[in-house]
Amino acid sequence: CVRALEVTVSQSSVQVARGQAAVLPCTFTTSAALNNLYIIWMVTPLANANQPEQ
């Protein structure tokens, strides 16, 4: 079963030092039940765009 998820971000980029915490301000809407919703963020370092990190 596929559910729609729409994420809106207010900033086009976030900079953080490796190993430090980052705040990712965003809002989202979904048709999925929130008690079964898991979001995994992937980042793509500019130096290696072919290998995103989780």
C-alpha positions in Angstrom: 0.0 0.0 0.0 1.5 3.4 -1.0 0.7 6.5 0.9 1.5 10.1 -0.1 3.9 12.2 1.9 4.6 15.8 1.1 7.4 17.6 2.9 7.9 21.4 2.8 11.2 22.9 3.9 11.8 26.6 4.5 15.5 26.5 3.9 17.2 25.3 0.7 20.2 24.0 2.6 21.5 23.3 6.1 25.2 23.4 7.0 26.6 21.3 9.9 30.0 20.0 11.0 30.4 16.2 10.6 29.4 14.5 13.8 27.3 17.4 15.0 23.5 17.5 15.3 21.5 19.3 12.6 18.0 20.8 12.8 15.9 20.2 9.7 13.0 22.6 10.0 10.1 21.3 7.9 6.4 20.6 7.8 4.7 17.6 6.3 1.3 16.3 5.3 0.4 12.7 4.7 -2.5 10.4 4.2 -0.8 7.6 6.2 -1.6 6.9 9.8 0.8 8.8 12.0 1.3 5.8 14.4 2.9 3.9 11.6 4.9 6.7 10.0 8.7 6.5 9.8 10.7 9.1 8.0 14.4 8.4 7.2 16.4 11.4 6.1 19.1 10.9 3.5 21.8 13.5 2.9 23.9 13.9 -0.2 27.4 15.4 0.5 28.4 17.8 -2.2 31.7 16.1 -2.5 30.2 12.7 -3.3 26.7 13.1 -4.8 26.5 9.4 -5.9 26.6 8.1 -2.3 23.9 9.5 0.0 24.3 9.0 3.7 21.6 8.2 6.3 
